[in-house]
Amino acid sequence: MDYKKYIDSVMDFPTKGINFRDITSLLQVGPVYRAAIDEMAEFARSKNAEVVVGPEARGFVIGGPLAYSLGVGFVPVRKPGKLPREVVTVSYEKEYGVDELCIHKDSIKPGQRVLVTDDLLATGGTIDATIRLVKSLGGIVVGVAFLIELKELDGEKLLKDYDVFSLIDY
């Protein structure tokens, strides 16, 4: 399927000079959303993923349905103060400073096969931080999957040790 035709491009959002790739236009078309999740699920099945992990917020709209399709659990990665139980936290560099992500300390079992997913791979910082959280709990990252990869931003460099799957490349 040509998923690109379901992605809207919004110029100068969120700031001037940025061409924002908006996945919400794809999510609004049920059969296309389902096809995208089904295709990502094929990749996850080939990796024998036992759990899916995704960072907030758009990682949830990909990871939740993907986990459901696979019949496995979904583990959310969130900003500090959003998860109610004991967490592990990691700091990571963003283009305008440092940010943090957290995961429940008991959410991944040592040796568990984990697929990490998000809507879009840009510079790779968020996914790299998510992978570090999974590994700190003893999880084995068997692959990373995205709807979109922005090739010109070289996010895949940070993920060179992992099998990266993306449905759409820009």
Secondary structure as UniProt FT lines:
FT   HELIX           3..6
FT   STRAND          8..11
FT   TURN            16..17
FT   STRAND          19..22
FT   HELIX           24..27
FT   HELIX           30..46
FT   TURN            47..48
FT   STRAND          51..55
FT   TURN            56..57
FT   HELIX           58..70
FT   STRAND          73..78
FT   TURN            80..81
FT   STRAND          87..94
FT   TURN            95..96
FT   STRAND          97..104
FT   TURN            105..106
FT   TURN            110..111
FT   STRAND          113..121
FT   HELIX           125..136
FT   TURN            137..138
FT   STRAND          140..149
FT   HELIX           151..153
FT   HELIX           155..159
FT   TURN            160..161
FT   STRAND          164..169
//
